[in-house]
Amino acid sequence: MIVVTGTDTGVGKTVASAALAWRLGASYWKPIQAGFDDGSDTATVAQLSGAQVFPEAYRLNTPCSPHRAAEIDGIVIDPASLNPPAGRVVIEGAGGALVPVTRELLYADLFARWQLPTVIVARTALGTINHSLLTIEALRARQVPIAGFLFVGEEVLDSQATICVIGQVRSLGRLPVLDPLTPQSLQGAAAALDLDGL
């Protein structure tokens, strides 16, 4: 069982989660889905990976931070209800590690409670070193076990190596931006990832 978080919103967590679920033969669970303008992340992962998917604990209408989306929808998120399903599961958070689940709980706090190996997804574009090292610090401050980094985008060897050396983390490899994004293109890219031990 692993958790997938990101250094920011839009870094490619859902595609990375689909790649991990396919490669690991795992199921998939997104505890909270906020916004359905482009469909749900759960549906995307199911379509790309063919993985078994679990229903979200909360499906919120507004595409914003879960704490605010829940307030707008008039829903109270109960952190006690956010318990991972049994078995081999890839669990995807929302946005970055410090996104609020409620006004009292961040995703990183939830990850600390679960104590599951966490994969950090980071874009390779300019700014990624700062965002990545901040994410590492935030998770380590809460004793969240970091399984490694999965980069998304064009290869930028120095940035990728710098993050891993300074952050003392393992690289799991890189997914290019896939166009077209299909199950076949995703599986081809996922096959090259270094997932030994996950």
Number of C-alpha atoms within 10 A of each C-alpha: 18 23 25 28 31 29 25 21 14 13 22 22 29 24 23 25 31 30 24 28 27 25 16 17 16 23 26 31 24 26 21 22 26 21 18 13 9 8 10 16 24 23 12 16 27 19 13 22 25 17 20 16 18 17 14 17 17 19 20 24 16 18 14 17 19 28 21 19 21 22 14 13 12 10 14 11 17 11 12 7 10 15 12 17 15 8 9 14 23 28 24 26 24 26 21 24 25 19 20 20 24 19 10 9 14 18 21 25 20 20 22 19 13 16 16 17 18 25 28 27 28 28 29 23 15 10 10 19 23 11 17 23 17 15 23 22 13 16 21 14 11 15 15 22 18 21 21 22 25 27 27 22 16 13 16 14 9 11 16 22 15 13 21 18 12 10 16 13 16 17 21 20 18 25 26 15 15 13 8 9 11 13 17 12 13 23 17 13 16 23 14 13 17 15 17 7 5 14
